[in-house]
Amino acid sequence: MAPDASHLAALPWPCKSRMLSMLPLRDCLCLAAVSRELRDLVRELNNSVVSVDFNELPGTRVRGALAWTLRNELAGLRGISASGAACLEAIISACTLQPEGLLLEGSLQPRLQQLTSLSLDSLKQLQDSHLALVLPHCPNLEVLALPRCSKLTDAAAIAVGARLPRLRVVVCRDWPCLTDVGVAAMAAGCPLLEDVTLDGCLRVGTESLSLLARSCRGLRRLSIAKSYAVTDGALAALGEWCGALEEVVVRQCPRVAAAGHLAACGRLAAVDFSGCSRVSGILDESGTLDLVTRVRRARPSCTLHW
């Protein structure tokens, strides 16, 4: 059972401070959202907080706690993680409303500008128009994770490429409408990308992955699954342009076979070709060397799954 805010407010300040310091951060934020007396204390105690994870809170509490977090100046805050429909309203409001509720675009922009990481999982109501509203207020994002936000399309990816030049990590897992057009826009606009997840993006293929390899030379990790459009051309581009590559996950992509293209990646430490039936036992162009063996010989420490 959550603490009674009125009972806490009646305690002497040192007692309140001590008790609140022992509570999980998310519970402190919930109290601040409903108790005017505790808000200043919660703000003071958590001014150095770097990231907040709302994922374990029930929906009704997420809305209030996240709204309070975005409407109050926590100077150290750099990352927010939340999931479910309840958080969407608070995020959109942070872009358009003053704390008093008066419409004024950008009134909370300083709070959002300080964020470098934003993770929103399973927001099935999140649409391209929502993301287009939020991203201009978060220009310093380096990590953007939007897994299972299934209504997002190429328009969302194009907005990411246009608005987030500092982006290093992007997760677009299970965006069924994402195509090569959107991924190409992210590759062109986010040259610092190091970690890209495209699992479940069925329409993303070799064309955009090749552009990603050429545009983002610092790419360290790439994961894509369940795409018939991915071919050996994508692996060839990765092998040619991505010398910093450390991990490649290509699962259930039936047209992939030439794993040997990755042998040129000197830092490669893990390769996963699970569900790619053509990889195991296929010979290279000379017909003399098993492609998987070729990768193994080039990188003895490399972990291979197929």
PyMOL commands that set and color helices and strands:
alter all, ss='L'
color gray80, all
select helices_A, chain A and resi 5-9+13-22+25-34+36-45+59-71+86-96+109-113+128-137+154-163+180-189+206-215+232-241+259-264+291-298
alter helices_A, ss='H'
color red, helices_A
select strands_A, chain A and resi 51-53+79-83+117-121+143-145+169-171+195-199+221-225+247-251+270-272+303-305
alter strands_A, ss='S'
color yellow, strands_A
deselect
rebuild
show_as cartoon
